[in-house]
Amino acid sequence: MLLKKIFYLIVFLGVSVLFGEAEEATKNKTTETPETQVAKAALEPNQHQEKAPHKEAEAHEVATNQKVEDSKEEKKSEAKKEALVKKDSTVSRNEVEAKQEATENLGAVNEEIARQVQLDVIRISSEPKNQQGLMLIEMGQKQDCLEKKGREKAEQYYLEALKYELTDRERKNLMHELVLLFEQDQEYAKISLIYEKYLEMYPHDKSVPQILVKLGRIYRKMGAYDSALEKFYNVIDMSLSINENQMPLYEYLSTKAQLEIADTYFIMGEYKKVLKLFARMERTSLTYEERERIAYKTAYSQSKTKNYDEAIKSSTTFLKNYPKSKFAPEVWFLLVNAYKQTNEYQNAIEAVFSMLSFKSYDKKDEPTWIYWQRKTANELANSFYEQGDFINALKVYQAMAKLSNTRDWQWPVIYQIGRCFEKLKIYDKAKESYNIIVTDKEWKNKDLNLSDNLKTIKERAQWRYNNLVWFKKSETELDAILEPRKRESIESA
């Protein structure tokens, strides 16, 4: 009994002590100043580390592991970036790089020019502020912009002038001056920056639609196709907000933007999207040249998407409506290829003959016509030859030979003519063809003037000619041996 009382007394005293410590701690906490609390908070991590060194080790290990994981993720990320760069290597320039280049290059000239411009800026600093910008513009206009150095100096004067007090009209005109300046050196990155700034400063200007179209074209030239499409679609979006009185303008702007979008997709190789846009496009407001371009790209896109039946129709219509077009020779090629793909070989031959006989093109387009005539006829003839259709191959090769009198063109064609005759077992004609190459008088004993290709053709023609001579001689000798036996056999019978 006594022991129990002692035990309860000890427990009671212990509880009292604990409550007393807790109350004292609460009092101390309420009387702490903010500075004390901050200092205490700063010390707490150290106290914690002293009490639990094993936790510090664990934290260090976790941090180390995290760094390793982060390093792996960075390597993976870099690998992905490299893969993307390789994948997009066909694009002329990345959009980010193009814009970064523009930012770096705008106003970047040699130190001598910069120093001269700054001296002029200092010299005019005493003039009225509203006149200083105009004076710099005038200095820029006085530069000889036919020379590269003069254009660089004019650029610096114009950029300095933009920092000064100008009316909206003066600032707009100055920005257009800068664009014209940059166009001379095809500095598209700089032009894009000027246009972007113009749109930012004057979003409601009446020239915004035209600026958007121009900016879209600039981005397209830079290979920044997504940015180009964005600008063209912005034009369409703007057109939707036009009131009824401006409907003609809406139709014009919308059609122009659609045409630019289709052209961009065409460059990107998105031919199905091109055809979709052309199919729903209103063409009444388009110029003759624009309708011509649409007709050509329609035939081209149909051929690329292997819709050969439609390509035949479109190509035939194009050649009827635009026979002298600069695109006509390529459309002839598309037509012949479409006939070939649909096994309409006779139509393909007739189309080639029509193309080769066409002489009404403009003189300036002659190199283009010659290129496509040769390419079209050569591919069709080679196709016939590979298929074993030596008669049709021979027809096309013979027509091709008349396209040029140069040996670089005629020798390969004449050699193929000889091969066709040989395959058809018309050996005399084959030998005659090879002999034209072998006994060419102008080039005899002047082999040093022959290209490697012509030397090879001549060697092959010589070998085939000799082979045919030997074959004919062997055939004659064999006939001489066999002829008496034939007679004896006939007489005995």
C-alpha positions as CSV (number, residue, x, y, z in Angstrom):
1,M,0.0,0.0,0.0
2,L,2.8,2.4,0.8
3,L,4.6,1.5,-2.4
4,K,1.5,2.4,-4.4
5,K,1.2,5.9,-2.8
6,I,4.9,6.5,-3.5
7,F,4.4,5.6,-7.2
8,Y,1.4,7.9,-7.6
9,L,3.3,10.7,-6.0
10,I,6.2,10.4,-8.4
11,V,3.9,10.3,-11.4
12,F,2.0,13.4,-10.2
13,L,5.3,15.4,-9.7
14,G,6.5,14.3,-13.2
15,V,3.4,15.5,-14.9
16,S,3.6,18.9,-13.0
17,V,7.1,19.4,-14.2
18,L,6.2,18.7,-17.8
19,F,3.2,21.1,-17.7
20,G,5.5,23.7,-16.2
21,E,8.1,23.4,-19.0
22,A,5.5,23.6,-21.6
23,E,4.0,26.8,-20.1
24,E,7.5,28.3,-19.8
25,A,8.2,27.5,-23.5
26,T,4.9,29.2,-24.5
27,K,5.9,32.3,-22.6
28,N,9.3,32.4,-24.2
29,K,7.8,32.0,-27.7
30,T,5.4,34.9,-27.3
31,T,8.1,37.2,-26.1
32,E,10.5,36.4,-29.0
33,T,11.2,39.4,-31.4
34,P,11.0,38.9,-35.1
35,E,14.9,39.2,-35.4
36,T,15.1,36.4,-32.8
37,Q,12.7,34.2,-34.7
38,V,14.6,34.7,-38.0
39,A,17.9,33.9,-36.3
40,K,16.4,30.8,-34.7
41,A,14.9,29.7,-37.9
42,A,18.3,30.1,-39.6
43,L,19.9,27.9,-36.9
44,E,17.4,25.2,-37.0
45,P,18.8,23.3,-40.0
46,N,22.2,23.2,-38.4
47,Q,20.8,21.8,-35.1
48,H,18.8,19.3,-37.0
49,Q,22.0,18.2,-38.8
50,E,23.9,17.8,-35.6
51,K,21.1,15.6,-34.2
52,A,20.8,13.5,-37.3
53,P,24.0,13.2,-39.3
54,H,22.7,10.0,-41.0
55,K,19.9,12.0,-42.5
56,E,22.5,14.4,-44.0
57,A,24.2,11.5,-45.6
58,E,20.9,10.2,-47.0
59,A,20.0,13.7,-48.3
60,H,23.5,13.9,-50.0
61,E,22.9,10.5,-51.6
62,V,19.5,11.5,-52.8
63,A,20.9,14.8,-54.2
64,T,23.7,12.9,-56.0
65,N,21.2,10.4,-57.5
66,Q,19.0,13.3,-58.6
67,K,22.0,14.9,-60.3
68,V,22.7,11.7,-62.1
69,E,19.1,11.4,-63.2
70,D,19.1,15.1,-64.3
71,S,22.2,14.5,-66.3
72,K,20.6,11.5,-68.1
73,E,17.5,13.6,-68.8
74,E,19.7,16.4,-70.2
75,K,21.5,13.9,-72.5
76,K,18.2,12.5,-73.7
77,S,16.9,16.0,-74.3
78,E,20.0,16.9,-76.3
79,A,19.7,13.7,-78.3
80,K,16.1,14.6,-79.1
81,K,17.1,18.1,-80.2
82,E,19.8,16.7,-82.4
83,A,17.3,14.3,-84.0
84,L,14.9,17.1,-84.6
85,V,17.6,19.2,-86.2
86,K,18.6,16.3,-88.5
87,K,14.9,15.7,-89.3
88,D,14.4,19.4,-90.4
89,S,17.7,19.6,-92.3
90,T,15.7,20.1,-95.6
91,V,14.3,23.4,-94.3
92,S,16.4,26.3,-95.4
93,R,16.4,28.0,-92.0
94,N,14.8,27.5,-88.6
95,E,12.3,30.2,-87.6
96,V,14.0,30.9,-84.2
97,E,17.4,31.1,-85.8
98,A,16.1,33.5,-88.5
99,K,14.5,35.8,-85.9
100,Q,17.7,35.7,-83.7
101,E,19.8,36.5,-86.7
102,A,17.5,39.5,-87.5
103,T,17.9,40.8,-84.0
104,E,21.7,40.4,-84.0
105,N,22.2,41.9,-87.5
106,L,19.8,44.9,-87.3
107,G,22.0,47.9,-87.2
108,A,25.2,45.9,-87.0
109,V,27.8,47.7,-89.1
110,N,31.5,48.5,-89.0
111,E,32.9,50.8,-86.3
112,E,33.9,53.5,-88.7
113,I,30.4,54.0,-90.0
114,A,29.0,53.9,-86.5
115,R,31.5,56.6,-85.3
116,Q,30.7,58.9,-88.3
117,V,27.0,58.6,-87.6
118,Q,27.4,59.3,-83.9
119,L,29.5,62.4,-84.7
120,D,26.6,63.7,-86.8
121,V,24.1,62.9,-84.0
122,I,26.2,65.0,-81.6
123,R,26.5,67.8,-84.2
124,I,22.7,68.2,-84.6
125,S,22.0,67.9,-80.8
126,S,21.8,71.7,-80.6
127,E,18.9,71.8,-83.1
128,P,15.2,71.7,-82.1
129,K,14.3,68.2,-81.0
130,N,11.4,67.9,-83.5
131,Q,13.9,68.6,-86.3
132,Q,16.7,66.3,-85.3
133,G,15.0,63.1,-86.6
134,L,14.2,64.7,-89.9
135,M,17.8,65.8,-90.3
136,L,19.0,62.3,-89.7
137,I,16.5,61.0,-92.3
138,E,17.8,63.6,-94.8
139,M,21.4,62.5,-94.1
140,G,20.4,58.9,-94.8
141,Q,18.7,59.8,-98.1
142,K,21.9,61.6,-99.3
143,Q,23.9,58.4,-99.1
144,D,24.9,56.5,-102.3
145,C,22.7,53.5,-101.8
146,L,24.1,51.8,-105.0
147,E,27.1,51.0,-102.9
148,K,27.0,48.5,-100.0
149,K,28.8,50.9,-97.7
150,G,26.4,53.7,-98.5
151,R,23.4,51.5,-97.7
152,E,25.0,50.5,-94.4
153,K,25.5,54.2,-93.5
154,A,21.9,55.1,-94.6
155,E,20.7,52.3,-92.4
156,Q,22.4,53.7,-89.4
157,Y,21.0,57.2,-90.0
158,Y,17.5,55.8,-90.3
159,L,17.8,53.7,-87.2
160,E,19.0,56.7,-85.2
161,A,16.2,58.8,-86.6
162,L,13.6,56.3,-85.2
163,K,14.8,57.2,-81.7
164,Y,13.7,60.8,-82.2
165,E,10.4,62.7,-82.1
166,L,8.6,62.0,-85.4
167,T,5.0,62.2,-86.5
168,D,3.2,58.9,-87.3
169,R,3.3,59.6,-91.0
170,E,7.1,60.4,-90.9
171,R,7.8,57.2,-88.8
172,K,5.8,55.0,-91.2
173,N,7.5,56.5,-94.3
174,L,10.9,55.9,-92.6
175,M,10.1,52.3,-91.8
176,H,9.1,51.8,-95.5
177,E,12.5,53.4,-96.5
178,L,14.3,50.9,-94.3
179,V,12.4,48.0,-96.0
180,L,13.4,49.3,-99.4
181,L,17.0,49.6,-98.3
182,F,17.1,46.0,-96.9
183,E,15.4,44.6,-100.0
184,Q,18.5,45.6,-102.1
185,D,20.6,43.2,-100.2
186,Q,17.8,40.6,-99.6
187,E,18.2,41.0,-95.9
188,Y,14.9,39.3,-95.1
189,A,15.5,38.9,-91.4
190,K,15.8,42.7,-91.0
191,I,12.7,43.3,-93.1
192,S,10.7,41.0,-91.0
193,L,11.7,42.9,-87.8
194,I,10.7,46.2,-89.4
195,Y,7.3,44.8,-90.5
196,E,6.7,43.2,-87.1
197,K,7.4,46.5,-85.4
198,Y,5.1,48.3,-87.8
199,L,2.2,46.0,-87.0
200,E,2.9,46.4,-83.3
201,M,2.8,50.2,-83.4
202,Y,0.0,50.6,-85.9
203,P,-2.3,47.6,-85.6
204,H,-5.3,49.5,-87.1
205,D,-3.5,51.1,-90.0
206,K,-5.2,50.6,-93.4
207,S,-2.1,49.1,-94.9
208,V,-2.0,46.3,-92.3
209,P,-3.4,43.6,-94.6
210,Q,-0.8,44.4,-97.3
211,I,1.9,44.4,-94.6
212,L,0.8,41.0,-93.4
213,V,0.9,39.5,-96.9
214,K,4.4,41.0,-97.5
215,L,5.6,39.7,-94.1
216,G,4.2,36.3,-94.8
217,R,6.1,36.2,-98.1
218,I,9.3,37.2,-96.3
219,Y,8.9,34.5,-93.7
220,R,8.3,32.0,-96.6
221,K,11.6,33.0,-98.3
222,M,13.3,32.5,-94.9
223,G,11.9,29.0,-94.6
224,A,9.8,30.0,-91.6
225,Y,6.6,28.4,-93.1
226,D,4.6,28.3,-89.9
227,S,5.1,32.1,-89.3
228,A,4.2,32.7,-93.0
229,L,1.0,30.8,-92.7
230,E,0.1,32.6,-89.5
231,K,0.4,36.0,-91.2
232,F,-1.7,34.9,-94.2
233,Y,-4.4,33.5,-92.0
234,N,-4.4,36.8,-90.1
235,V,-5.4,38.5,-93.3
236,I,-8.4,36.2,-93.6
237,D,-9.3,36.8,-90.0
238,M,-9.2,40.5,-90.6
239,S,-11.4,40.2,-93.6
240,L,-14.1,38.5,-91.5
241,S,-14.6,41.8,-89.5
242,I,-15.1,43.9,-92.6
243,N,-18.6,45.5,-92.9
244,E,-20.9,45.0,-95.9
245,N,-19.7,48.2,-97.7
246,Q,-16.3,46.7,-97.9
247,M,-17.3,43.3,-99.2
248,P,-15.4,43.7,-102.5
249,L,-12.2,44.4,-100.5
250,Y,-13.0,41.4,-98.3
251,E,-13.2,39.1,-101.3
252,Y,-10.1,40.4,-102.8
253,L,-8.0,40.1,-99.5
254,S,-9.4,36.7,-98.7
255,T,-8.7,35.3,-102.2
256,K,-5.1,36.7,-102.1
257,A,-4.5,35.3,-98.7
258,Q,-5.8,31.9,-99.8
259,L,-3.5,32.0,-102.8
260,E,-0.5,32.7,-100.6
261,I,-1.5,29.9,-98.2
262,A,-1.7,27.5,-101.2
263,D,1.6,28.6,-102.5
264,T,3.2,28.0,-99.1
265,Y,1.7,24.5,-98.8
266,F,3.0,23.9,-102.4
267,I,6.5,24.8,-101.4
268,M,6.2,22.5,-98.3
269,G,5.0,19.6,-100.5
270,E,1.5,19.5,-98.9
271,Y,-0.1,18.8,-102.2
272,K,-3.5,17.6,-100.9
273,K,-3.9,20.8,-99.0
274,V,-3.0,22.7,-102.1
275,L,-5.7,21.0,-104.1
276,K,-8.3,21.5,-101.3
277,L,-7.6,25.2,-101.2
278,F,-7.7,25.6,-105.0
279,A,-11.0,23.7,-105.3
280,R,-12.9,26.2,-103.1
281,M,-11.1,29.4,-104.2
282,E,-13.1,32.1,-106.0
283,R,-11.1,33.0,-109.1
284,T,-13.1,35.8,-110.6
285,S,-10.9,38.4,-108.9
286,L,-7.6,36.8,-109.9
287,T,-5.3,38.1,-112.6
288,Y,-4.5,36.1,-115.8
289,E,-1.1,35.2,-114.3
290,E,-2.6,34.0,-111.0
291,R,-5.1,31.8,-112.8
292,E,-2.3,30.4,-114.9
293,R,-0.2,29.6,-111.8
294,I,-3.2,27.9,-110.1
295,A,-3.8,25.8,-113.2
296,Y,-0.1,24.7,-113.3
297,K,0.1,23.9,-109.6
298,T,-3.2,22.0,-109.8
299,A,-1.8,19.7,-112.5
300,Y,1.5,19.3,-110.7
301,S,-0.2,18.5,-107.3
302,Q,-2.5,15.9,-108.9
303,S,0.5,14.3,-110.5
304,K,2.4,14.3,-107.1
305,T,-0.6,12.7,-105.4
306,K,-0.8,10.1,-108.1
307,N,-4.2,11.2,-109.3
308,Y,-3.1,10.6,-112.9
309,D,-6.6,10.7,-114.5
310,E,-7.2,14.2,-113.1
311,A,-3.7,15.2,-114.0
312,I,-4.3,14.3,-117.6
313,K,-7.4,16.4,-117.7
314,S,-5.8,19.4,-115.9
315,S,-2.6,19.2,-118.1
316,T,-4.6,19.0,-121.3
317,T,-6.7,22.0,-120.3
318,F,-3.6,24.0,-119.3
319,L,-1.9,23.4,-122.6
320,K,-5.0,24.5,-124.4
321,N,-5.4,27.7,-122.4
322,Y,-1.8,28.6,-121.9
323,P,0.3,27.1,-124.7
324,K,3.1,29.6,-124.5
325,S,3.3,29.7,-120.7
326,K,6.6,29.4,-119.0
327,F,5.1,26.4,-117.2
328,A,4.0,24.7,-120.4
329,P,7.1,22.6,-121.1
330,E,6.9,21.1,-117.6
331,V,3.1,20.5,-118.0
332,W,3.9,18.5,-121.2
333,F,6.2,16.4,-119.0
334,L,3.4,15.9,-116.5
335,L,1.0,14.9,-119.2
336,V,3.4,12.4,-120.8
337,N,4.2,10.9,-117.4
338,A,0.5,10.6,-116.5
339,Y,-0.1,8.8,-119.8
340,K,2.8,6.5,-119.1
341,Q,1.6,5.7,-115.5
342,T,-1.9,4.8,-116.9
343,N,-0.4,2.6,-119.6
344,E,-1.7,4.9,-122.4
345,Y,1.6,4.6,-124.4
346,Q,0.3,5.6,-127.7
347,N,-1.1,8.9,-126.2
348,A,2.3,9.4,-124.5
349,I,4.2,9.0,-127.8
350,E,1.8,11.4,-129.6
351,A,2.2,13.9,-126.8
352,V,6.0,13.7,-127.0
353,F,5.9,14.3,-130.8
354,S,3.6,17.3,-130.3
355,M,5.9,18.7,-127.6
356,L,9.0,18.2,-129.8
357,S,7.4,19.9,-132.7
358,F,6.2,23.0,-130.8
359,K,8.2,26.0,-131.8
360,S,5.9,29.0,-130.9
361,Y,7.5,29.7,-127.5
362,D,9.2,33.0,-126.6
363,K,12.9,33.1,-127.3
364,K,13.7,33.8,-123.6
365,D,12.0,30.6,-122.7
366,E,14.0,28.5,-125.2
367,P,16.5,27.0,-122.6
368,T,13.5,25.8,-120.4
369,W,11.8,24.2,-123.4
370,I,14.9,22.5,-124.6
371,Y,15.5,21.1,-121.1
372,W,12.0,19.7,-120.7
373,Q,11.8,18.4,-124.3
374,R,15.0,16.4,-123.7
375,K,14.0,15.2,-120.3
376,T,10.5,14.2,-121.4
377,A,11.5,12.3,-124.5
378,N,14.5,10.7,-122.9
379,E,12.6,9.3,-120.0
380,L,9.8,7.9,-122.2
381,A,12.3,6.3,-124.7
382,N,14.3,4.8,-121.8
383,S,11.1,3.4,-120.3
384,F,10.1,1.7,-123.5
385,Y,13.6,0.3,-123.9
386,E,13.7,-1.1,-120.3
387,Q,10.3,-2.7,-121.0
388,G,11.6,-4.4,-124.1
389,D,9.4,-2.3,-126.4
390,F,12.2,-1.5,-128.8
391,I,10.0,-0.3,-131.7
392,N,8.4,2.5,-129.7
393,A,11.8,3.3,-128.0
394,L,13.3,3.6,-131.5
395,K,10.6,6.0,-132.6
396,V,11.2,8.3,-129.7
397,Y,15.0,8.1,-129.9
398,Q,14.9,9.0,-133.6
399,A,12.7,12.1,-132.9
400,M,15.0,13.1,-130.0
401,A,18.1,13.1,-132.2
402,K,16.9,16.2,-134.1
403,L,16.8,18.4,-130.9
404,S,20.5,19.3,-131.1
405,N,23.4,18.8,-133.5
406,T,26.0,18.7,-130.8
407,R,27.9,15.4,-130.2
408,D,27.2,15.6,-126.5
409,W,23.5,15.2,-127.3
410,Q,23.6,13.1,-130.5
411,W,26.1,10.4,-129.7
412,P,24.3,9.0,-126.7
413,V,21.0,9.1,-128.7
414,I,22.5,7.5,-131.8
415,Y,24.1,4.8,-129.7
416,Q,20.7,3.9,-128.2
417,I,19.3,3.9,-131.8
418,G,21.9,1.4,-132.7
419,R,21.1,-0.8,-129.6
420,C,17.4,-0.8,-130.6
421,F,18.2,-1.9,-134.2
422,E,20.4,-4.6,-132.7
423,K,17.7,-5.8,-130.4
424,L,15.3,-5.9,-133.4
425,K,18.0,-7.9,-135.3
426,I,18.3,-5.2,-138.0
427,Y,22.0,-5.5,-137.9
428,D,22.9,-3.4,-141.0
429,K,21.1,-0.4,-139.5
430,A,22.7,-1.0,-136.1
431,K,26.1,-1.1,-137.7
432,E,25.3,2.1,-139.6
433,S,24.4,3.8,-136.4
434,Y,27.6,2.8,-134.6
435,N,29.6,3.7,-137.6
436,I,28.4,7.4,-137.4
437,I,30.1,7.6,-134.0
438,V,33.2,5.5,-134.9
439,T,34.1,7.3,-138.1
440,D,33.2,10.8,-137.1
441,K,35.6,12.9,-139.3
442,E,35.8,16.0,-137.2
443,W,36.8,14.2,-134.1
444,K,39.0,11.5,-135.7
445,N,42.5,11.5,-134.2
446,K,41.4,14.2,-131.7
447,D,40.4,12.1,-128.8
448,L,42.0,14.5,-126.3
449,N,39.1,16.9,-127.1
450,L,36.5,14.3,-126.2
451,S,34.9,14.3,-122.8
452,D,35.1,11.2,-120.7
453,N,31.5,10.4,-121.4
454,L,32.0,10.7,-125.2
455,K,35.2,8.6,-125.1
456,T,33.2,5.8,-123.3
457,I,30.4,6.0,-125.9
458,K,32.9,5.9,-128.7
459,E,34.7,2.9,-127.2
460,R,31.4,1.0,-126.8
461,A,30.2,1.9,-130.3
462,Q,33.6,0.7,-131.7
463,W,33.3,-2.6,-129.8
464,R,29.7,-3.2,-130.9
465,Y,30.6,-2.2,-134.5
466,N,33.5,-4.7,-134.5
467,N,31.3,-7.3,-133.0
468,L,28.7,-6.9,-135.8
469,V,31.4,-7.0,-138.5
470,W,32.7,-10.2,-137.0
471,F,29.2,-11.7,-136.7
472,K,28.5,-10.9,-140.4
473,K,31.8,-12.3,-141.4
474,S,31.3,-15.5,-139.4
475,E,27.8,-15.8,-140.8
476,T,29.2,-15.5,-144.4
477,E,31.9,-18.0,-143.8
478,L,29.5,-20.4,-142.2
479,D,27.1,-20.0,-145.2
480,A,30.0,-20.8,-147.5
481,I,30.8,-24.0,-145.6
482,L,27.2,-25.1,-145.3
483,E,26.1,-24.1,-148.9
484,P,27.8,-27.1,-150.7
485,R,26.3,-29.5,-148.2
486,K,22.9,-28.1,-148.7
487,R,23.2,-28.6,-152.5
488,E,24.4,-32.2,-152.0
489,S,21.5,-32.8,-149.8
490,I,19.1,-31.4,-152.3
491,E,20.7,-33.3,-155.2
492,S,20.6,-36.6,-153.3
493,A,17.0,-36.1,-152.4
